[in-house]
Amino acid sequence: MENVRFAEYLSVFVEVCRLGSFSAVARRRSVTHSSIVRQIDALEAGLGVPLLTRSTRALVPTSAGQLVLHRAQPVLDDLVDLRAEVLALTGAVSGVLRIACLPTFGKRYVVPALDALMSEHPELNAELDLTERIADPVTERLDAVIRAGQLADSSLIATKLAPHEMRLVASPHYLAKSGRPKSIAALAGHRLLDKMHRSDALGWSRVLGNANQQLAGVRDVFRCDDFEALREAALSGFGIALLPGWVVGQDIAAGSLRRLLATEVGAGGEAGGVYVLRALAEPPAKVTAFIASLRTVVGSPPIWDRVNDKAKSSCSEG
């Protein structure tokens, strides 16, 4: 085996073990299934032992494969970090930028930021993981993750993009039919929309506070794990939703959603922020450039808070 290819083959092997199939790795790397198989074959031939037990149902590492997997991962991670540190010195905005964030935020703000960045730097490629889970840049080898809300104590380095504020909203149609609640307790008489799988630590409990006992018997009429779907439900008149400003701020400005109980909801706890998190103290140039591009898209004040006078007046009614 050529030594120059050894690290490449190890990387493929580790990814096969992570994803559990040759086809999944081939799709991720945009190569053929047979190309991945050939690289694993070459690695096994060079080491002189089988690394995978192959069947139609699964790929399982052998004892030798488990050893290689255990020892190879930190070596490969060190190589990735070394390359990132060298590129940071050269200032080159190139390579693959790997990011994870909530789906709605990614589609609205990250994709436009990447579009501008990659147009300026043709050598840069990007992988964007739109996910509701709390992604970890260390264990998942991501360049950055974007989180909204309160940040738990962490060794990660955070860059704040914008304030984060939850807003209670409903459509004019729903309010005309069901009335406008004048207090938190009055929500007991309304249809509530809720978010499932609150890995981001957002939810009604922060708003309800002491009124929670009064609302114990209230059943949410619609629950969903996606902010965009909840926004659409609110726009359609399903009921009252609790959503981040970066999801509904522009709808409030346009008048298609009305903000409710702004003072009381705002007092429900510290607002937190929208953050870019990274593991490396000295980020590579591609990460620095991405944060700058994202700041441009989000703006200051953020684009979702640029409400017109009519929208401000509407908010003050709550």
N, C-alpha and C positions, 0 to 999 in steps of 0.2 A: 504494500500500500504506500502511496506517496504521502509523506508526512504532511505536506501542505493541504491535503484533503482530509486529514484525520479529524480535525476540529469540526469541519463541515459535516462529516458523517456522524460524529457524536451529537451534534446539534439536531440532526434529523432523527436520530435514535431517541433522544430525550423527548422530542416533540411527538413522535409516534407513541411513546409510552404515556404521555400526557393526554393525547386526544383519543388514543385507543384504536386507531385504524390508519392504514396507509392512505386511504382515499381522503380522509379529513386533512391530513398533512399536505397531500397533493393539492387539494383545493386552496388551502391557506397560502401555499407557496406558488400557486399558479403554474404547476408542472404536472406531468402525467403520473398516473398511479405507478406505472412500470419504472419510472425514474426513481421514485422513492424506494421501491423494492430493491432496485439495483444498488442503491447506496447502502442500504442495510446489509445486503448480501456482501458487499465489498468490505464493510466494517467487520462482519463476522469472519470473513475469509482472512482479513489482516490480523485479527486477534486469535484466530484458530479455534474459536468456540462458538456455538450457537448462543445468541442473546435473546431470542424470542421463540416461544412455543406458538406456532401458528395453527389456527383452525378457522373454520368458516364462521365461527361465532365470536371469537375473541383473539387478541394478541396478548400473551402473558409473558413477562420477562422470566427467563431462566435464572438460576442462582448467579451465574456469571452476569446476566443482564441486570439483575438487581444491584450487583456490585458496581458495574459500570454506571448505572443510573445514579447511584448514591454519590460516586466520586466525580462524575462528569459535570453534574449540575453546578456546583460552586466554581469549577474551573471555567465553564462557559459564561457564567455570570460575571466573573472577573474579566474575561476577555471583552464582554459587552461594555462593562464599565470603563475599561482601559481605552477602548475606541472612543467612547463618549468624552472622556477626559482629554484625549488628544485632539479631537475635533473642537472641543471647547477652546483649546489653545489657538487653533488655527482660525476660529471664527467661521468655519464652514457650516452653512445651513443645508445639510444634505443627509442622506440615509433614510431610515424609516422612523417616523414619529408615531409612537403608540400612546393612545389616549383612551380613557374610559369616562363616561359621564351618563347622567340621566337622559333617556331618549328625547324628551321634549327640548331640553336645553341644548342637546347636541344638534338636533335638526335646525333649531332656530338661530343659534349663535355660533356653535363650533364649526359647522360646515361652511358658513360664509367666511369665517376667519381662516379656515384651511384653504379655501378657494383663493383668497387674496394672497396668502403666504406661498402657496405652491405655484401660483402664477409668477410670483417674483423670484422664486427659487426652484427652477425646473428639476434640480437634482434631489429634491425632497419628495418622499412618498409618505403616506399616512395610513394608519390603521385606527379606526374609531369603533370602540366597543360601546354600544348603546345598551345600558343595563340598569336595572333597578337595584342590583346588589351593591354593597359597599366594596368597591374594587380596591385592591391593595397594590400600590406601585412596586413594592419590594418583592413580594412573593410571585406576582404576575409579570414582573419585568416590564412595567409600563413606564413611559417617560413622565406621564402626568395623569392625575385623575381630578375631576371637578366634582365638588360636593357643595350642597346648599344646606344651610341651617347652622346648628351649633356644632362646633368641632370638639371631639373628645381629645383628651390629652394624647399626644402622639409624638413620635420622633420625626414625623414627616415635616417638611418645610412648606409653610402655607403662604400663598400670595393672595390677598383679598382683591377680588375684582369689583364687587359691588355690595351694597347692603342687601339683606334678605328679609322680606316681610310677608307674612301670611295675610291674605285678604279674604273677607267674607263677601261673597258676591251672589247675585241672582239676576235673572233677565227681567227687563221691564214687563214682559208678558206675565211672568210668574208673579211678580209683585202686584200687578193690577188685579190678578185673580185671587191671590191668597193674602194680600196685605203685607205691609212692611213691618218686620219685628222692631220693637222699640227698646228691647233689652235682651241680654243673653238668655234670661229665663224664658222669654217669649218664643225662643226657638223651639220649645216643646210643642208648639202648635203647627210646626212647619215640616215640609219634606226636606230631609237632609241627604246630601251626597257625600260619600266617604271614600277614602283611599285605602286600598288593601295593601298588605305587605309593607308596613311602614318602616322599612330599613333605614329611611332617612330621618327618623325620629320626628316626623310631622304628624299632625292629627288633631282631632277635635278636643282631646283632653286638655290641651293647653288653653283653649278658648273657654271651655265649659267651666273649668275650675270648680268653685263651690256649687255651681248650678248642676253639676254632674248628677247628683242624687235626684234632682227634679226631672232629669232627662233619662233616667235609667230605663224607663219603659218605652222610649222612643226607638222605633226601628228605622234604620237607614233605608231609603227607598231604592238607592242605587249605589253599588260599590264597584270600584274598578282599580286596577293597579297601574293605570296610565294617566298622567296629568292631562294629556291632550284630549283623551276620551271624556274625562270629567269636565273639562272646559266645554266640550261640545254638548254634553248633557245639560250643563248650566245654561248655555246659549239657547238650547231647545226648550227650556222651561221646566226641566225635571224637578228642580228645587233649588236649595241654597247649598253652595259649595264653599269649601275652605281651600284656597289655592295660593301658590306663591305669586308675588307681584310680577315676576318674570314670565309667568304663564298668562295672566289676565290683565296686566297693566294697560296694554294697548286697547283691549276690549272696553275697559272702563273709560279710557280717553275717547273712544268712538261712541260711547253711549249704549253699546250692545249688552253690556253688563253694568249693574249698579253696585257700588260698594256699600256695605251695610256695617253699622256699629263700629266705625273706624277707630274711635277712641277706646272703646272697651276691648276690642280684639287686639289692638296695639299694646294694651296694658297686660296682655296675657303672658308675657315673658320676653326675654331679650330676643331681639330679631335675628341676630347672627349675621351670616354673610354668605356670599358665593365665593368659593375659594378654588384656586388651582393648587394641588398638592403634589409634591415631588419628593423623591428620596435623596437625591444627590445635592450636597451643599453647593457645589459649583456646577450649575446646569450647563449642558451642551448648548451651543448656539441655537440649535433648532428649537429647544424648549424656550429659551429667552425670546426668540423671534415669534414663536407661537403665542406666548403670553401677551406680547406687544400687539399682535394682530387681533387677539381676542378682546383686549382692552379697547381697541379702535371700534370693533363691532358693537360691543356693549355700551361704550361711551361713559361719560361722567358729566352730569348725572346719567344713570343708566337709561337706555332707550325706553324701557317699560315705565319709567317714572316721568316721562316728558308729557304730562297731561295738559290739555288745554283748559281754559278758564271754565268752560261748561262742565268738564269732567270734575274739576276741583269743587265746583259748586255742588254737583251731584253727590260727591263724597261727603261734603260737610253736612248734608241732610241726615246722614246716618248717625 
